[in-house]
Amino acid sequence: MDEDTAYEQTDEDLKHLEDETVEASDDGAHYGELPDPLYRLRADPYNESYYAAYDTPLEAGARVVSPTRYGKDICTVLGTVKAPGFVRADDVVKIERLATPEDEARRSSDEQKERKAFELCQEKIKAHNLPMKLVFAHYLFDEPKVLFFFTADSRVDFRNLVKDLVAVFKMRIELRQIGVRDEARVVGGCGVCGRVLCCHGVTDKLVPVSIKMAKDQNLSLNSLKISGPCGRLLCCLAYEFGFYREARRSMPGEGARIPYDGTVFRVVEVNVPAGRLRLSGEDGRYIEAKASRFVQKDGRWAMLDEETAED
C-alpha cells in the first residue's frame, strides 16, 4: 500500500476543508464604461486590492491616498490594468491625491502604535477569556478609529472587550471577524510548493474551492496534501480546474468500456495534462493511447486506429 492510498480520505472527512460560500448576486450591477487608464491599488495593512482612477498618470510603486472599504488609507499603485475583465464601474474608486512625506511619516508612526495596540488587545482578550485569535490592528488614516481583526470558530460576545479598549484608546474601536483564509491572505507565509501563498502574493480575491476540483485533477484526497496553512483547500486547485473540466469532455472517464480490435477495453487511467489514456483489455492486453483517438458515436465512446486519428 503506497503512501497516498494509506491516507486516502472520504468526502465527508474533507468537508471541513471547504468554505461555506454564498452565491454572489449581480442584481443591479452596472458594468459601465471604465476609466482609462485604470489602476490597481493595494491597501498594504490588510493586503486588499482595488481598481482605481486618477486624473494624471501614475507610476507603479507610487503611494496614494485612496478610499478603501474601511475608510481612506495610504495605498500602493501596482500598475495599470489592460484587461480588467468583468469589473463594475461602481467598484472603481477615485484616488484622492498622492501621499506626501508627512503622510508617510504619520503612517510610520501609526505602525508603531499598531504594534502596541495589538499587544494590549491580546492581553485584554486573555483577561476576558474570549475564544478568539487576534490577527492584526490598524489605525485608520483619515479618522480616529482603530480596527482589530480576529478569527474565531463562532460568534464572540466582545462588548466588554470593546468597552475596555475604548477606555484605553479614547477613540472609536471596531472589531471585525474574518475567516481563516483571510488571515492567510493578510499574514502571508510559505505554501507546500515552496512559494509565497497565492492568496497573499498572487491575488487577494478568494474564490470558492471544492473537493470536486481535487477529484477532477486526479489528486490524492489526502488533507495534508490538498490543504494550505489556513486549514482550507489550496487556492491553486481552482487555477487549472477549468482546463481539466473542458479537457475531460473530449475524453472517456475512468471505467468506461470501449470495444476495440476484437475485445473490450476498460479505461484504467486518464492523464489529462499529457492528453493520454491507459486501457486494460479483457484479453490481458494494455494500451496507451492519445486522447485524440477517442470519439463519441451515438452516445458511446469509440477508439480510432492510430492512422485514422492522425488523418
ABEGO torsion letter per residue (X at the ends): XBAAAAABBBAAAAAAABBBBBBBBABGBBBBBBBOBBBBBBBAAAGBBBBBBBABBBBBGBBBBBBBAAEBBBBBBAEBBABAEBBBAAABBBBABBBBAAAAAAAAAAAAAAAAAAAAAAAAAAAAGBBBBBABBBBBAABBBBBBBBBBABBBBAAAAAAAAAAAAGBBBBBBBBBAAAAAAAAEEBBAAGBBBAAAAABABBBBBBAAAAAAAGBBBBAAAABBAAGBBBAAAAAAAAAAAAAAAABBBBGBBBBBGGBBBBBABBBAAAGBBBBBBAAGBBBBBBAAABBBBGGBBBBBBAAAAAX
